Structures are given as C-alpha cells and as structure tokens.
Amino acid sequence: MFSHFDVAADKRISEKNAVFWLIMTDQIMMSDTLRAVILGIIEGVTEFLPVSSTGHLLLAGRFFNLGEDDFWKSFDILIQLGAILAIVVIYFRKLWQVALGMFSNADDRRFVIGLLVAFLPAVLIGLIAGKLIKEHLFNPWVVCFSLIVGGAILLWIDQLDHKPTEHDATKFPLPMYLSIGVAQCMAMIPGVSRSGASIVAAMMLGADKRAAAEFSFFLAIPTMVGAFAYDFYKNRGEMSADHLGIVAIGFVVSFITAIVVVKTFLSYVTRNGFTLFAWWRVIVGTLGLIALAMGR
C-alpha cells in the first residue's frame, strides 16, 4: 500500500520537475530571443552611422549582460550580413548596373577595381594583426576612449570650410579609393567606426557628405561579407540548430532596422552634417568611462 503511494508521489514530483524544466527552457529561449532582437537593433542602427557598431555591441554585452560567450561574439559578426543586405536592396539597381557593365563599361569596371583596391588593406591588416587586435584592444576602455576621440574628430570635420570636388562615389580617382581603404583599417580598433573612418577620409580627400557616406556603404559590402564568411567558416562546427535560429532573428532585425536608418541618414547628414553623431559618441563614451570607473 505504502509502495503504491510512494510511486504515485514520485510520479507527481517527476511531472512537476518536467514542467519546471520546460518553463525554464522556454524562459532561456525567450531570453536568447530578446538578446538577438536587442543586438539586431543595435547593429542595424549603428552599422552605417559614424558611431561604431562594434563598439556599441561590445558595450551592450558588457553593461547589459546581453551575452559574452563565444557564440555571442560570433553572433555580433554574423548579423552584420543582415545590415549589408539592406544596402544591397536599397542600391540594387545601381549595383546590378555596375555588375552588368563591368566587362563592357570602363566607368563601371574602374569602380569595381576601386572598390577592391579600397577593400585590400583591411584584408592584409586583418590577416597580419587581426588576432592581436582582438586580444589586446577589444575591451570597453578602448571603446569608450575611441568613441570620445572619434566624436571630437567629427565635430572638427563639421567646422571645416569644406569645398568638395567629388560628388559621385562611383567615380573617385583610384588613389582616393586606396586612401579610404587604408583609413578604414583604423576601424579595427573597436569604437573608431568603419563608416566614420571611411567617411572622414573621403571628405578630407574632396568628397561631399553624401558621396562619402555612399561609398562607405559600398565598401561595407565586401568588408562585412568577408568577415561574415571567415567567422562562419571558423565556427561552423559549433553552430547548432538553436544557434542558427537565434542568428536568423538578429539577421532579420538588423536588416529591417538598417533599411530605415540608411534612408534616413543620407538625407539627414546632407542637410545637417555629423554634429548629432559626434555628440552621441562623446556622451556614450563618457557614460561608459563613468560606469567602468564605478566598477561596472
């Protein structure tokens, strides 16, 4: 008799434990989903603004506990492809025209060569020093100082009496493409901003604000696709079905967010310059330093 009651009690306890672990699993999945959405929004908003997407993602992971293990570090890189797809969609007609004409049209062919020339320095520096940069510079202190210094540079750029001579991002001189590519390498320091470095370089070399911003968008395509392919290949064995689902969520969110941001950014910066983004960098960097000094 007691044996019967013991079996029944054990069964009820087992059922309760199963329900408990099912609820906990759902909560963890919801938590990962929420992290993916938040990081996707951050990526989509910051990738093409001169504020450093890598810096913002690193600070978000540190201060809001959005994920600091190896998967989430790869996640930050993988969802960049969603933001890049937004550029392909927005500029599809122009990119398709260049793709069709690069074998028959000299201007299209020169732009493709220029894009590859601008992309090459990042490849070389990444292969030579990428591991050392990640080991020694990927920390929130570097991000915060880089944000503040970059903000000061943007404020300085906005104060210059700028007289642009280049108004079409597809027709820059080849040496100008190379110089912009070299400047982009500075963005390997987290907090510098890939788009910010390339925009500032392009403007210093004679491009107007819109052309400088557009070329930073175009240059992002091979740069980010290369980073995505390398990271995915390197970590392909660690990607489970659940991981791929989380990456897909971040990918879609960053894609949608980036489309809205890019369309808004071009018209805004053409009229108003970079002051808003400069002060945003300074404020975020300063708040980050205060939080770090307080032990966060």
Secondary structure, DSSP 8 states (H G I E B T S, - for coil): -HHHHHHHHHHHHHHHHHHHHHHHHHHHHHHHHHHHHHHHHHHHHHTTTTT-HHHHHHHHHHHS----SHHHHHHHHHTHHHHHHHHHHHTHHHHHHHHHHTTT-HHHHHHHHHHHHHHHHHHHHHHHHHHHHHHHH-SHHHHHHHHHHHHHHHHHHHHS-----B--GGG--HHHHHHHHHHHGGGGSTTS-HHHHHHHHHHHTTB-HHHHHHHHHHHHHHHHHHHHHHHHHHTGGG--HHHHHHHHHHHHHHHHHHHHHHHHHHHHHHHHTTHHHHHHHHHHHHHHHHHHHTT-
